[in-house]
Amino acid sequence: MDLAIPIAFLGLSNTGKTALIHSSLNQQQEIFPTAGLEIKYITSTSRTLLVYDCSGEGASRSNWTLFSTIADSIVYVIDAANTDTFHCAKKSLYHFLQKHPVMKYL
């Protein structure tokens, strides 16, 4: 069995990170906001992903650094239906990228 590929899901709170992960797992259950961190495995026929579902609450965003450094990929989720949060999502992403470069490989 190959090692799981670590992926961090980041974004503001209530953007659908957990819903997206649960839909990938074909789970039809009630979804609650993530408090801190949830770890899930998504397995396909050829690969397994180790998914870090990081809370988007203001105080929890400091944890994004830890999980982005151990992840091979980052998925930044924006709620396209909630245009009121676009500016805050953009500002949060830019702030994160300025302080924590994420590129590991060229």
C-alpha atoms as a printed R data frame, in Angstrom:
    type eleno elety resid chain resno       x      y      z
1   ATOM     1    CA   MET     A     1   0.000  0.000  0.000
2   ATOM     2    CA   ASP     A     2   1.299  3.456 -0.932
3   ATOM     3    CA   LEU     A     3   1.552  6.202  1.627
4   ATOM     4    CA   ALA     A     4  -1.403  8.564  1.823
5   ATOM     5    CA   ILE     A     5  -0.983 11.954  0.167
6   ATOM     6    CA   PRO     A     6  -1.529 14.699  2.766
7   ATOM     7    CA   ILE     A     7  -3.823 17.579  1.736
8   ATOM     8    CA   ALA     A     8  -4.871 20.560  3.874
9   ATOM     9    CA   PHE     A     9  -8.312 22.088  3.324
10  ATOM    10    CA   LEU     A    10  -8.228 25.749  4.369
11  ATOM    11    CA   GLY     A    11 -10.735 28.582  4.182
12  ATOM    12    CA   LEU     A    12 -12.937 30.810  6.274
13  ATOM    13    CA   SER     A    13 -15.571 29.241  8.499
14  ATOM    14    CA   ASN     A    14 -18.807 28.075  6.863
15  ATOM    15    CA   THR     A    15 -17.389 27.903  3.343
16  ATOM    16    CA   GLY     A    16 -18.148 24.224  2.749
17  ATOM    17    CA   LYS     A    17 -14.763 22.568  3.401
18  ATOM    18    CA   THR     A    18 -16.273 19.762  5.461
19  ATOM    19    CA   ALA     A    19 -19.241 19.380  3.093
20  ATOM    20    CA   LEU     A    20 -16.865 19.021  0.150
21  ATOM    21    CA   ILE     A    21 -14.864 16.351  1.967
22  ATOM    22    CA   HIS     A    22 -17.992 14.451  3.023
23  ATOM    23    CA   SER     A    23 -19.339 14.525 -0.522
24  ATOM    24    CA   SER     A    24 -16.043 13.014 -1.717
25  ATOM    25    CA   LEU     A    25 -16.622 10.214  0.769
26  ATOM    26    CA   ASN     A    26 -20.257  9.801 -0.379
27  ATOM    27    CA   GLN     A    27 -21.369 10.443  3.190
28  ATOM    28    CA   GLN     A    28 -24.933 11.693  3.570
29  ATOM    29    CA   GLN     A    29 -24.952 12.965  7.128
30  ATOM    30    CA   GLU     A    30 -25.568 16.185  8.987
31  ATOM    31    CA   ILE     A    31 -22.473 18.386  8.927
32  ATOM    32    CA   PHE     A    32 -21.386 20.546 11.837
33  ATOM    33    CA   PRO     A    33 -18.716 23.254 11.835
34  ATOM    34    CA   THR     A    34 -15.227 21.889 12.361
35  ATOM    35    CA   ALA     A    35 -13.833 22.695 15.794
36  ATOM    36    CA   GLY     A    36 -10.069 22.769 15.385
37  ATOM    37    CA   LEU     A    37  -9.268 19.895 13.048
38  ATOM    38    CA   GLU     A    38 -10.761 16.766 11.537
39  ATOM    39    CA   ILE     A    39  -8.682 14.138  9.760
40  ATOM    40    CA   LYS     A    40 -10.217 11.942  7.072
41  ATOM    41    CA   TYR     A    41  -8.948  9.418  4.537
42  ATOM    42    CA   ILE     A    42 -10.322  9.471  1.006
43  ATOM    43    CA   THR     A    43  -9.445  6.362 -0.968
44  ATOM    44    CA   SER     A    44  -9.808  5.802 -4.699
45  ATOM    45    CA   THR     A    45  -8.732  2.812 -6.727
46  ATOM    46    CA   SER     A    46  -5.172  4.092 -7.061
47  ATOM    47    CA   ARG     A    47  -4.502  6.617 -4.279
48  ATOM    48    CA   THR     A    48  -5.339  7.485 -0.707
49  ATOM    49    CA   LEU     A    49  -5.557 11.071  0.464
50  ATOM    50    CA   LEU     A    50  -4.961 12.087  4.072
51  ATOM    51    CA   VAL     A    51  -7.197 15.139  4.423
52  ATOM    52    CA   TYR     A    52  -6.696 17.748  7.131
53  ATOM    53    CA   ASP     A    53  -9.971 19.659  7.486
54  ATOM    54    CA   CYS     A    54  -8.837 22.820  9.284
55  ATOM    55    CA   SER     A    55 -11.249 25.123 11.071
56  ATOM    56    CA   GLY     A    56 -11.720 28.548  9.529
57  ATOM    57    CA   GLU     A    57 -12.532 30.353 12.760
58  ATOM    58    CA   GLY     A    58 -10.272 33.355 13.370
59  ATOM    59    CA   ALA     A    59  -8.299 31.926 16.305
60  ATOM    60    CA   SER     A    60  -7.910 28.523 14.622
61  ATOM    61    CA   ARG     A    61  -6.281 29.986 11.510
62  ATOM    62    CA   SER     A    62  -2.930 30.007 13.308
63  ATOM    63    CA   ASN     A    63  -3.032 26.192 12.963
64  ATOM    64    CA   TRP     A    64  -3.089 26.503  9.166
65  ATOM    65    CA   THR     A    65   0.685 26.934  9.236
66  ATOM    66    CA   LEU     A    66   1.306 23.549 10.831
67  ATOM    67    CA   PHE     A    67  -0.905 21.606  8.456
68  ATOM    68    CA   SER     A    68   0.243 23.466  5.362
69  ATOM    69    CA   THR     A    69   3.858 22.542  6.120
70  ATOM    70    CA   ILE     A    70   3.090 18.816  6.366
71  ATOM    71    CA   ALA     A    71   0.666 18.755  3.410
72  ATOM    72    CA   ASP     A    72   1.716 18.132 -0.173
73  ATOM    73    CA   SER     A    73  -1.241 20.204 -1.414
74  ATOM    74    CA   ILE     A    74  -3.513 22.916 -0.116
75  ATOM    75    CA   VAL     A    75  -7.126 23.393 -1.136
76  ATOM    76    CA   TYR     A    76  -8.384 26.884 -0.267
77  ATOM    77    CA   VAL     A    77 -12.182 26.855 -0.286
78  ATOM    78    CA   ILE     A    78 -14.241 29.973 -0.981
79  ATOM    79    CA   ASP     A    79 -18.037 30.074 -0.736
80  ATOM    80    CA   ALA     A    80 -18.998 31.386 -4.176
81  ATOM    81    CA   ALA     A    81 -22.606 31.879 -3.064
82  ATOM    82    CA   ASN     A    82 -21.603 34.287 -0.285
83  ATOM    83    CA   THR     A    83 -20.072 37.267 -2.056
84  ATOM    84    CA   ASP     A    84 -20.012 39.209  1.224
85  ATOM    85    CA   THR     A    85 -17.044 37.104  2.358
86  ATOM    86    CA   PHE     A    86 -14.907 37.422 -0.799
87  ATOM    87    CA   HIS     A    87 -12.856 40.356  0.500
88  ATOM    88    CA   CYS     A    88 -12.175 38.660  3.847
89  ATOM    89    CA   ALA     A    89 -11.311 35.337  2.124
90  ATOM    90    CA   LYS     A    90  -8.889 37.089 -0.227
91  ATOM    91    CA   LYS     A    91  -7.299 39.056  2.597
92  ATOM    92    CA   SER     A    92  -6.954 35.928  4.743
93  ATOM    93    CA   LEU     A    93  -5.352 33.931  1.915
94  ATOM    94    CA   TYR     A    94  -2.921 36.722  0.985
95  ATOM    95    CA   HIS     A    95  -1.958 37.230  4.635
96  ATOM    96    CA   PHE     A    96  -1.331 33.508  5.036
97  ATOM    97    CA   LEU     A    97   0.759 33.258  1.846
98  ATOM    98    CA   GLN     A    98   2.872 36.299  2.731
99  ATOM    99    CA   LYS     A    99   3.827 34.867  6.111
100 ATOM   100    CA   HIS     A   100   4.044 31.205  5.114
101 ATOM   101    CA   PRO     A   101   5.325 30.376  1.647
102 ATOM   102    CA   VAL     A   102   3.873 27.025  0.685
103 ATOM   103    CA   MET     A   103   5.865 25.983 -2.369
104 ATOM   104    CA   LYS     A   104   7.992 22.938 -1.522
105 ATOM   105    CA   TYR     A   105   9.115 21.863 -4.972
106 ATOM   106    CA   LEU     A   106   9.744 23.583 -8.286
